[in-house]
Amino acid sequence: MELKVLEEKKDMLSLELTGETHTFLNLLTEVSWKEGARQAAYFVEHPYIAQPKIIVRSDNPRRVLRDSVQKIIDDCEDFSTKFKRAMKK
């Protein structure tokens, strides 16, 4: 994944995420809503030639995205631990 900041304002952050798919961006926007975003959405201008972009609006969009990514990491680690435990049975 490659991140590129497209636009940043006090209450808005727009990023381009090269190499990502709807799966990750859908998850990231969903968690961003739960982490306090006033608006979180992604779009792909053209399915074959454009890279996906995400826009987050909040009082502190960097914090919302940072907290969202950490929540995703924590959930994956929790799932991994539980999965390993379940497979030992």
Secondary structure, 3 states (H helix, E strand, C coil): CEEEEEEEECCEEEEEEECCCHHHHHHHHHHHHHCCCCEEEEECCCCCCCCCEEEEECCCHHHHHHHHHHHHHHHHHHHHHHHHHHHCC
